[in-house]
Each structure stands twice: as structure tokens, then as C-alpha cells.
Amino acid sequence: MTHAFACVTTDIISEYSFPQGYNLLDKPEFDSTHYEAWITLSKVSHLLKQFGWLYPLLDSMPMWVTKYTSPEMYLILCTQNMLLQQTLALARQRESSEYKETTSRPSMMQAFMDSDLPESDKSPERIKAEAQIAIGAGTLTTTHALKAATYHILANPDIHELLMEELEKGIPDPDSPPNLRSLEQMPYLNAVMYETLRIFYGISHRLQRIFPDRALQYKDITIPPGTPISMSTVHVHDNPRIFPDPYRFDPSRWQRPDAPFKYLLPWGKGSRMCVGLELAKAEILTTLANMFRKFGREMVLYNTVRERDIDTMYDVFNPLPSR
């Protein structure tokens, strides 16, 4: 199911990013290449962060050399080259007299190009980098959330039954799904979504921030300027003082009057929090509602072990299981 979910999320975020999406769901077999490319980039993120000279070196090598010396990096470079070609094509369209007439639904990358940013900030390389962030983030995080939700629903018969009862009552005809506003009014479906976001973390890596100019004061602690400050979503979401029995998947914790929403951090917090959070929530609610309403009574787990296939075992910016 991972590759199926990845096709859903990639199609949606690519449709938002460029005038035409990738349409991976239209392929006879679910496409795995795009997902594997983003996973590969995630897995080498620590290496590239510590050895900043490595990426320019590999990028300067002929592609055929990279393909044989570093297949993982070759996959990344192919994806980045595809994004660059899409950006160049969009730039050419922008120069056309018919540009405004053919873009009734602007994409994110078009919005960047049409903004009042300096032209120096609208270079193809800059736009490609923005697209890479948007599509990479919009693919992996929501894919993993859907995978985690599906597992925990099917692994817990009581939760499965409560969700099915709500969906069958709220969606009498599975072929006529309700709009997003209606799904947002389904309390148990939303509780399942929030518990999924807690237990799979979103991003597991520490996102360091540095205040360069002056010291920061936190209670009686003075933090010198230039000090990297970070936190881990994992440590908050697994804190038993905030979330009792944190290893247990328990949607009911979000239905209580004192539900700890302020400690739910999959998007980060503050001015740098994820700008795609509402889109991700809409994807999760819509996908789970449609999939379980149509197939939920027949769905069962197959060769899936939580400790091996679901739980976070290592951090490569994204939380990944052991397999």
C-alpha cells in the first residue's frame, strides 16, 4: 500500500506545484520510482549535511558515472533534472502571450514566478529547489501517515469497527463521497487522523534554529547568540506525562475536553511551521474515508509486523521503520 499511497500524494502535490500533475495513479501498476527517489534523498540527508562538498562533486560528474558509482545519487539527480525541465518549460510558457489565458488555475511554481520577488530569486534553479521541497515533503510525510493509519486501524478491531460505523452512517452511498467539510465533522475519523499524526511523528529530525544577533532568555537560562536550538517531535509525542501509554494507538485521547492539541507537533510550531498542513489533513481525511468506506469491511493485514514495518527505528530526517 505504501506505493499506492505515494501515488496519491505525489499526484496531489505535483498538481499543486505545476500546471500538470504526474498522474501516477493512471499507471497500470503503481509507480514506485518517485517514492524511492525521495526516500533515497532522505536517507543520504545526514551525509550531505555533514559533507557539504559531496553533493556538488556528484552533481558535476557525468550522469553515466554517477549511475554506476552511486545508484542512489543517480536516482536523486534524475528527479532533480526532471523538476528543472518542468521549471524551464514553465518559464517558456510564461513568456508566451497566451500564458494568462492558459493558466486559469495557477500552480505554486507559477505563483513564485508571478510574484513581486526580485527576478534574481526567480531563476530556474531557485524555482526547482522550491519544487523539490514542496513535492518531496508533500509526498513522503502524508504517504507515511496514511500507511501508519491503515495499519493501526486494521490492527485494532475495536477502532476499525467504530470507524466503519461512523463512515457507513455518514456516507450512505460509498460511490458518492461527501465533501471535505462533511468529513471534518466526523469526530472519530478526525480522532484517528490526529492519533496517527501523533504516533508517526511527521518529521523525526531535529530542526535547528539559530538566533544570530543577541542572547535569548528562557526563564533563568541565557542562551548565547549563535547557539543552535532544536527539539524532537519524537520526544514530545512519546512523553507519557503528556500522552499516557504513548505506544498505544488511542484515538479517544483526542475526543476528551482536555485533548492535548498544543503538544501535537507533526507540522512544527511558530512562523516556520509547515505551510501544507491543511492540505495534508485534507488528503488524510479524504483518502481514509473513501478507502475504508469502500473496502474497509474486506481489508485485513498481510505479512505486517508493527515493530518491523511501522514503528520508527531510525531517523533520516523522515522517520523510517527497520524495513
CORDA-V577096 format. One record per run of one state. SS is the DSSP state (alpha for helix, beta for strand, coil for the rest). FROM is the first residue (numbers start at 1). TO is the last residue. If there is no record, write none. Layout:
# CORDA-V577096
ss->{SS,SS}
from->{FROM,FROM}
to->{TO,TO}
This chain:
# CORDA-V577096
ss->{coil,alpha,coil,alpha,coil,alpha,coil,alpha,coil,alpha,coil,alpha,coil,alpha,coil,alpha,coil,alpha,coil,alpha,coil,alpha,coil,alpha,coil,alpha,coil,beta,coil,beta,coil,beta,coil,beta,coil,alpha,coil,alpha,coil,alpha,coil,alpha,coil,alpha,coil,alpha,coil,beta,coil,beta,coil}
from->{1,2,18,24,27,33,44,45,51,52,61,63,70,71,95,108,115,119,123,124,156,157,171,180,184,187,201,209,211,216,219,221,224,228,230,233,238,251,255,261,264,270,273,277,296,306,311,314,316,319,321}
to->{1,17,23,26,32,43,44,50,51,60,62,69,70,94,107,114,118,122,123,155,156,170,179,183,186,200,208,210,215,218,220,223,227,229,232,237,250,254,260,263,269,272,276,295,305,310,313,315,318,320,323}
